[in-house]
Amino acid sequence: MVSLMDSDSFPDEFFLSPELLLSLRQLGMQSSLSWEVVLECARSIEAEGTQHNEECGRLAKGRGQELLVFLDMNKESYFPEMKKKR
C-alpha cells in the first residue's frame, strides 16, 4: 500500500510499535482502503502517467502494477460478485 499512496498517509516511524498502532486504530486510523480511496489512487496514477516526463511515466507504471496486484489480492473484498461459488 505504501507504493500506492503518499507517505503522509501513513504514521511516522515513531508510531509503528504495535501498542501505538493499536491506539491509533482505536482513535479512528484506517487499516484498509475504501473503494473511494482505491479510485483516488488510480486517478493519481493516471495523472502521473499523463505527464510528459519519462521518470513520472516509469513511476506511474510501477504504481499501476502495484495497484493491480493489490486489487487481485483483494478481489473478493472489492468485487464480491467474483467470489467463487462452492
C-alpha positions in Angstrom: 0.0 0.0 0.0 2.9 2.3 0.6 3.7 2.4 -3.1 0.1 3.3 -3.9 -0.4 6.2 -1.5 1.6 9.3 -0.4 3.9 8.7 2.5 1.9 11.3 4.5 -1.0 8.7 4.5 0.9 6.6 7.0 2.0 7.1 10.6 5.5 8.4 11.3 8.1 5.7 12.2 7.8 6.8 15.9 4.2 5.4 15.9 4.9 2.0 14.4 5.1 0.0 17.6 2.2 -2.5 17.9 0.9 -0.7 21.0 0.8 2.7 19.4 -0.7 1.3 16.2 -3.5 -0.2 18.2 -4.1 3.1 19.9 -4.2 4.9 16.6 -6.7 2.3 15.2 -8.9 2.8 18.3 -8.8 6.5 17.6 -10.0 6.0 14.1 -7.0 5.4 11.9 -8.0 3.3 8.9 -6.4 0.0 8.4 -7.9 -0.8 5.0 -8.7 1.1 1.8 -12.3 2.1 0.9 -13.3 1.8 -2.8 -13.2 5.6 -3.0 -9.5 5.6 -1.8 -8.7 2.9 -4.4 -10.3 5.1 -7.1 -8.3 8.1 -5.8 -5.1 6.1 -6.1 -6.0 5.1 -9.7 -6.7 8.7 -10.6 -3.4 9.8 -9.1 -1.6 7.1 -11.1 -3.4 8.2 -14.3 -2.5 11.9 -13.7 1.1 10.9 -13.0 1.3 8.8 -16.2 -0.1 11.6 -18.4 2.7 13.9 -17.6 5.2 14.2 -20.4 8.1 13.1 -18.2 9.9 9.8 -18.6 10.5 9.4 -14.9 6.9 10.1 -14.0 5.8 7.6 -16.6 8.1 5.0 -15.1 6.8 5.7 -11.6 3.2 5.6 -12.7 3.7 2.2 -14.4 5.2 0.8 -11.2 2.4 2.2 -9.1 -0.2 0.9 -11.6 1.3 -2.6 -11.4 1.2 -2.4 -7.6 -2.5 -1.3 -7.7 -3.3 -4.3 -10.0 -1.5 -6.7 -7.6 -3.4 -5.1 -4.6 -6.7 -5.5 -6.4 -6.0 -9.0 -7.4 -5.1 -9.9 -3.8 -8.3 -8.3 -2.5 -10.7 -9.0 -5.3 -13.2 -10.7 -3.1 -13.4 -7.6 -0.9 -13.8 -5.1 -3.8 -15.6 -7.4 -6.3 -17.8 -9.8 -4.3 -19.6 -10.9 -7.4 -16.3 -12.6 -8.5 -16.3 -14.8 -5.4 -16.1 -18.5 -6.3 -19.3 -20.4 -5.6 -18.9 -23.7 -3.9 
